[in-house]
Amino acid sequence: MTDVASSPAVYHVLLYYHFVPIDDPEGFSAEHRQLCEQLGLRGRILVASNGLNGTVSGPVDACSAYMRSLQADPRFSDMPFKVDVVPGHVFQKLFVRVKSELVTFRTDHQLDPRRRTGRHLSPQDYHAMLQREGVVILDGRTDYEFDLGHFRGAIRPEVASFREFPDWIREHMADLKDRPILTYCTGGIRCELLTAFMLEEGFTDVYQLDGGIVTYGKDPEVKGALWDGKCYVFDERIAVDINHTDDRQVVGRCHHCGAPTERYVNCANLDCHRQHLSCEPCEERMARSCSAECMEAPRHEILVQE
């Protein structure tokens, strides 16, 4: 378990997942919600018959107590936590939900990463593999996450949700089955399923970044090298830094004018609310709209107030 007791931070964000059988997801979810409420944690937690996946924020002591409680359960005794330092809560509420599967992935059967998945690489080994000739680097996230930041040379998946990956891989990567494939995602969980699927599809040499992008950025040796832009996260921070070297580049481009930017905003049309990259001048010019049509929308939260 990560030692956070001596940290001077006021709050922490925890990111974690573990594939393990949970016989009574509904009962576990109710008890888990009670624990989080007692500790004052906020965030999003998913419970399924095949495991637990969550990200929560809270005071340091509360996060430490939460980790101790989970790892006292034999099912989660070896579950790693990724810890970020923040000045306060990065979630407004607590959600604990039961799902039929831990990660929604459009296949005809449930994949089991405990049985078969891609080879895990440490940040150091992954960094070395990134520089090998002939490797294919596949971003295991969605297109809008890629647009904010990604590894150099990575393939941009044309998918708006993770469940679209099976069809996309069959259509776009069928001729790459004998090449070394490096996959990565935010915290690692999506790559567990992505690589399991690819192995079933006949890919022969598949790897995943152990701990995901956030772990890669915290490694004291690698320091996030060969990553450009920022990493999209699903909380109020929206983006976090990964590359802590002098060789960092901005890759995000304004949706309207194409200028370099790393600012994601939500469309002010309440019936759209599309998250899009926008530089400050275009945000003002477009009244935070993603299109001219949205600027004319009757439920535009800025223009209606004016």
FENBEL-V283705 format. One record per backbone hydrogen bond with DSSP energy under -1.0 kcal/mol. NH is the residue of the N-H (numbers start at 0). CO is the residue of the C=O. If there is no record, write none. Layout:
[[NH,CO] [NH,CO]]
This chain:
[[6,3] [10,85] [11,57] [12,83] [13,55] [14,81] [15,53] [17,51] [21,48] [27,23] [28,24] [29,25] [30,26] [31,27] [32,28] [33,29] [34,30] [35,31] [36,32] [37,33] [38,34] [40,35] [41,56] [42,92] [43,54] [44,94] [45,52] [46,96] [47,50] [50,47] [51,17] [52,45] [53,15] [54,43] [55,13] [56,41] [57,11] [59,9] [62,58] [63,59] [64,60] [65,61] [66,62] [67,63] [68,64] [69,65] [70,66] [72,69] [75,72] [78,75] [81,14] [83,12] [85,10] [94,42] [96,44] [98,46] [106,104] [114,111] [115,111] [118,205] [120,207] [125,121] [126,122] [127,123] [128,124] [129,125] [131,128] [134,131] [135,179] [137,181] [138,154] [139,183] [142,158] [145,141] [146,142] [148,144] [149,227] [151,225] [153,150] [154,136] [158,156] [163,160] [164,161] [167,163] [168,164] [169,165] [170,166] [171,167] [172,168] [175,172] [178,175] [180,204] [181,135] [182,206] [183,137] [191,187] [192,188] [193,189] [194,190] [195,191] [196,192] [197,193] [198,194] [199,195] [200,196] [201,198] [202,197] [203,176] [206,180] [207,118] [208,182] [209,120] [211,208] [212,184] [213,185] [215,211] [216,212] [222,218] [224,221] [226,223] [227,149] [228,248] [229,147] [230,239] [232,237] [234,232] [235,89] [237,234] [238,236] [239,230] [243,222] [253,258] [254,276] [257,253] [260,251] [264,275] [266,273] [267,287] [269,298] [271,268] [272,268] [275,264] [277,262] [282,278] [283,279] [284,280] [285,281] [287,282] [288,285] [294,290] [296,293] [299,296] [300,267] [303,299] [305,301]]
